[in-house]
């Protein structure tokens, strides 16, 4: 598959899966042998990704991910994204606050024959927790 086709597959993951919560669309995008590497998605399979997305959308029903930059090289596609949402679900005993979040996310996918076979992700979870009040913000400047 071409790098442009891989970008389209990646974009569908972000727009259909994460931003719209269309978990059925993910069945078309992932290879049966898919392997998840992002901490927090368990099991490390498509089922774990679906559970993770469903959990995120319970916490933040209006969750959207915006692709800020994306590049592809052969079978690898990388993106810098911004996640936004409103805290509407309970988080580790913290009731919904109605606060909005905005965090940075980095995703990497390996795509073969139009199917995602591996995914790595790094999201600013500490920033999210600080924004909803689940974790204190550090005092003063950090240099």
KOLROZA-574966 format. One record per residue (C-alpha): residue number from 1; x negated, z negated, y negated; residue in one letter. Coordinates in steps of 0.05 Angstrom, whole numbers, plus 5000, padded with zeros to 4 digits. Example, Ala and Ser with C-alpha at 12.3 -4.5 7.8 and 13.67 -1.06 7.14 Angstrom:
BEGIN
(1, (4754, 4844, 5090), A)
(2, (4727, 4857, 5021), S)
***
This chain:
BEGIN
(1, (5000, 5000, 5000), X)
(2, (4977, 5012, 4929), X)
(3, (4960, 4957, 4881), X)
(4, (5021, 4976, 4839), X)
(5, (5066, 4968, 4900), X)
(6, (5034, 4901, 4914), X)
(7, (5049, 4879, 4842), X)
(8, (5122, 4899, 4852), X)
(9, (5126, 4856, 4915), X)
(10, (5094, 4798, 4878), X)
(11, (5142, 4807, 4819), X)
(12, (5202, 4805, 4867), X)
(13, (5176, 4739, 4896), X)
(14, (5173, 4709, 4826), X)
(15, (5237, 4739, 4798), X)
(16, (5283, 4738, 4858), X)
(17, (5256, 4678, 4896), X)
(18, (5234, 4628, 4844), X)
(19, (5273, 4648, 4781), X)
(20, (5339, 4667, 4814), X)
(21, (5335, 4624, 4876), X)
(22, (5353, 4683, 4921), X)
(23, (5322, 4657, 4985), X)
(24, (5350, 4714, 5027), X)
(25, (5308, 4764, 4988), X)
(26, (5246, 4729, 5012), X)
(27, (5260, 4752, 5084), X)
(28, (5244, 4823, 5061), X)
(29, (5180, 4804, 5025), X)
(30, (5143, 4761, 5076), X)
(31, (5108, 4781, 5140), X)
(32, (5127, 4742, 5204), X)
(33, (5055, 4716, 5207), X)
(34, (5057, 4690, 5135), X)
(35, (5012, 4631, 5119), X)
(36, (5025, 4584, 5059), X)
(37, (4966, 4549, 5028), X)
(38, (4999, 4514, 4968), X)
(39, (4999, 4438, 4974), X)
(40, (5070, 4412, 4978), X)
(41, (5102, 4469, 5016), X)
(42, (5115, 4446, 5087), X)
(43, (5114, 4473, 5138), X)
(44, (5062, 4525, 5115), X)
(45, (5110, 4582, 5132), X)
(46, (5165, 4622, 5099), X)
(47, (5212, 4565, 5117), X)
(48, (5168, 4517, 5078), X)
(49, (5169, 4564, 5017), X)
(50, (5245, 4568, 5020), X)
(51, (5249, 4492, 5024), X)
(52, (5201, 4485, 4966), X)
(53, (5240, 4534, 4923), X)
(54, (5306, 4500, 4940), X)
(55, (5276, 4432, 4922), X)
(56, (5250, 4458, 4856), X)
(57, (5317, 4489, 4839), X)
(58, (5352, 4423, 4855), X)
(59, (5306, 4388, 4805), X)
(60, (5308, 4445, 4755), X)
(61, (5370, 4489, 4768), X)
(62, (5352, 4535, 4709), X)
(63, (5280, 4543, 4733), X)
(64, (5248, 4608, 4711), X)
(65, (5177, 4633, 4722), X)
(66, (5149, 4683, 4673), X)
(67, (5090, 4726, 4692), X)
(68, (5042, 4722, 4633), X)
(69, (4986, 4763, 4665), X)
(70, (4979, 4797, 4732), X)
(71, (4924, 4836, 4766), X)
(72, (4914, 4866, 4835), X)
(73, (4852, 4888, 4873), X)
(74, (4863, 4919, 4942), X)
(75, (4906, 4870, 4982), X)
(76, (4901, 4812, 4932), X)
(77, (4947, 4800, 4873), X)
(78, (4937, 4744, 4822), X)
(79, (4981, 4719, 4765), X)
(80, (4982, 4668, 4711), X)
(81, (5054, 4645, 4701), X)
(82, (5094, 4597, 4658), X)
(83, (5148, 4555, 4692), X)
(84, (5206, 4528, 4650), X)
(85, (5266, 4487, 4668), X)
(86, (5311, 4428, 4653), X)
(87, (5306, 4364, 4694), X)
(88, (5375, 4358, 4726), X)
(89, (5359, 4327, 4794), X)
(90, (5331, 4260, 4817), X)
(91, (5256, 4259, 4825), X)
(92, (5224, 4203, 4866), X)
(93, (5278, 4154, 4842), X)
(94, (5276, 4179, 4770), X)
(95, (5347, 4200, 4751), X)
(96, (5356, 4267, 4715), X)
(97, (5331, 4262, 4644), X)
(98, (5355, 4329, 4615), X)
(99, (5284, 4340, 4589), X)
(100, (5256, 4410, 4591), X)
(101, (5189, 4426, 4621), X)
(102, (5139, 4480, 4610), X)
(103, (5079, 4484, 4656), X)
(104, (5024, 4533, 4675), X)
(105, (5022, 4561, 4746), X)
(106, (4970, 4605, 4781), X)
(107, (4993, 4645, 4842), X)
(108, (4952, 4688, 4889), X)
(109, (4982, 4731, 4945), X)
(110, (4950, 4773, 4999), X)
(111, (4996, 4831, 5014), X)
(112, (4991, 4878, 5073), X)
(113, (5037, 4938, 5085), X)
(114, (5084, 4913, 5031), X)
(115, (5092, 4843, 5060), X)
(116, (5063, 4777, 5034), X)
(117, (5017, 4750, 5088), X)
(118, (4985, 4692, 5049), X)
(119, (5000, 4653, 4986), X)
(120, (4961, 4603, 4946), X)
(121, (4990, 4567, 4886), X)
(122, (4968, 4516, 4835), X)
(123, (5021, 4487, 4789), X)
(124, (5009, 4434, 4735), X)
(125, (5050, 4381, 4771), X)
(126, (5020, 4324, 4731), X)
(127, (5042, 4359, 4667), X)
(128, (5112, 4367, 4696), X)
(129, (5115, 4293, 4715), X)
(130, (5091, 4272, 4646), X)
(131, (5143, 4316, 4612), X)
(132, (5201, 4285, 4650), X)
(133, (5173, 4214, 4643), X)
(134, (5154, 4204, 4716), X)
(135, (5081, 4192, 4698), X)
(136, (5052, 4164, 4633), X)
(137, (5013, 4209, 4586), X)
(138, (4942, 4187, 4574), X)
(139, (4930, 4149, 4509), X)
(140, (4883, 4178, 4458), X)
(141, (4841, 4240, 4463), X)
(142, (4807, 4262, 4527), X)
(143, (4742, 4296, 4512), X)
***
